[in-house]
């Protein structure tokens, strides 16, 4: 998927008082997304109580995805 198809505008992000930089290219603007984390346990049991959401930041420059469980 080309990065220009994201519905959010890229913006800088601060985590715990630190400006986030991409781990791959050191770029400083990201698209924000929410995603579900599916595991083997979640698919074999009731997914309603196992399902977890992740907060994702996609680098606007290289597309590297940074995952965070709590935000």
MIGUMAR-221209 format. One record per residue (C-alpha): residue number from 0; residue in one letter; x negated, y negated, z negated. Coordinates in Angstrom, 2 decimals, always signed. Layout:
% residues N
{rec NUM "A" {X Y Z}}
...
This chain:
% residues 71
{rec 0 "X" {+0.00 +0.00 +0.00}}
{rec 1 "X" {-1.51 -3.37 +0.96}}
{rec 2 "X" {-1.98 -5.66 -2.01}}
{rec 3 "X" {+0.09 -8.40 -0.39}}
{rec 4 "X" {+3.24 -6.26 -0.91}}
{rec 5 "X" {+3.18 -6.71 -4.71}}
{rec 6 "X" {+6.17 -8.64 -6.01}}
{rec 7 "X" {+4.25 -10.46 -8.74}}
{rec 8 "X" {+1.87 -13.34 -8.29}}
{rec 9 "X" {-1.71 -12.63 -9.30}}
{rec 10 "X" {-2.78 -14.37 -12.49}}
{rec 11 "X" {-5.56 -14.31 -15.04}}
{rec 12 "X" {-5.01 -12.17 -18.14}}
{rec 13 "X" {-6.31 -12.50 -21.69}}
{rec 14 "X" {-6.59 -9.46 -23.99}}
{rec 15 "X" {-7.44 -9.95 -27.67}}
{rec 16 "X" {-8.88 -13.38 -26.94}}
{rec 17 "X" {-11.05 -12.23 -24.01}}
{rec 18 "X" {-10.45 -13.09 -20.36}}
{rec 19 "X" {-10.09 -9.79 -18.51}}
{rec 20 "X" {-12.38 -9.05 -15.57}}
{rec 21 "X" {-12.01 -6.15 -13.18}}
{rec 22 "X" {-14.31 -3.27 -14.14}}
{rec 23 "X" {-15.19 -2.68 -10.48}}
{rec 24 "X" {-15.64 -6.12 -8.89}}
{rec 25 "X" {-15.45 -8.57 -11.85}}
{rec 26 "X" {-12.57 -10.47 -10.23}}
{rec 27 "X" {-10.32 -12.29 -12.72}}
{rec 28 "X" {-6.78 -12.22 -11.29}}
{rec 29 "X" {-4.36 -9.31 -11.51}}
{rec 30 "X" {-0.87 -8.20 -10.51}}
{rec 31 "X" {+1.14 -6.92 -13.47}}
{rec 32 "X" {+3.06 -3.63 -13.36}}
{rec 33 "X" {+4.77 -1.18 -15.72}}
{rec 34 "X" {+4.46 +2.54 -15.06}}
{rec 35 "X" {+5.50 +5.81 -16.66}}
{rec 36 "X" {+2.93 +8.34 -17.82}}
{rec 37 "X" {+4.06 +11.84 -16.90}}
{rec 38 "X" {+2.31 +14.81 -18.48}}
{rec 39 "X" {+2.80 +18.57 -18.31}}
{rec 40 "X" {+4.38 +18.41 -21.77}}
{rec 41 "X" {+6.85 +15.76 -20.63}}
{rec 42 "X" {+7.98 +17.77 -17.62}}
{rec 43 "X" {+8.36 +21.05 -19.53}}
{rec 44 "X" {+10.32 +19.56 -22.42}}
{rec 45 "X" {+12.89 +16.82 -22.81}}
{rec 46 "X" {+11.27 +13.84 -21.07}}
{rec 47 "X" {+13.44 +11.30 -22.90}}
{rec 48 "X" {+11.51 +11.58 -26.16}}
{rec 49 "X" {+8.06 +12.25 -24.65}}
{rec 50 "X" {+8.17 +9.58 -21.94}}
{rec 51 "X" {+5.68 +6.73 -22.43}}
{rec 52 "X" {+5.29 +3.51 -20.53}}
{rec 53 "X" {+1.96 +2.03 -19.54}}
{rec 54 "X" {+1.16 -1.55 -18.71}}
{rec 55 "X" {-0.94 -1.75 -15.54}}
{rec 56 "X" {-3.01 -4.58 -14.17}}
{rec 57 "X" {-3.99 -4.24 -10.52}}
{rec 58 "X" {-7.00 -6.27 -9.41}}
{rec 59 "X" {-5.99 -8.82 -6.78}}
{rec 60 "X" {-9.35 -8.41 -5.02}}
{rec 61 "X" {-10.18 -4.68 -4.90}}
{rec 62 "X" {-6.98 -2.97 -6.11}}
{rec 63 "X" {-8.57 -1.16 -9.08}}
{rec 64 "X" {-5.86 -0.29 -11.62}}
{rec 65 "X" {-6.46 -0.99 -15.31}}
{rec 66 "X" {-4.11 +1.01 -17.61}}
{rec 67 "X" {-3.04 -0.05 -21.12}}
{rec 68 "X" {-0.75 +1.99 -23.39}}
{rec 69 "X" {+0.22 -0.87 -25.68}}
{rec 70 "X" {+0.68 -4.46 -24.64}}
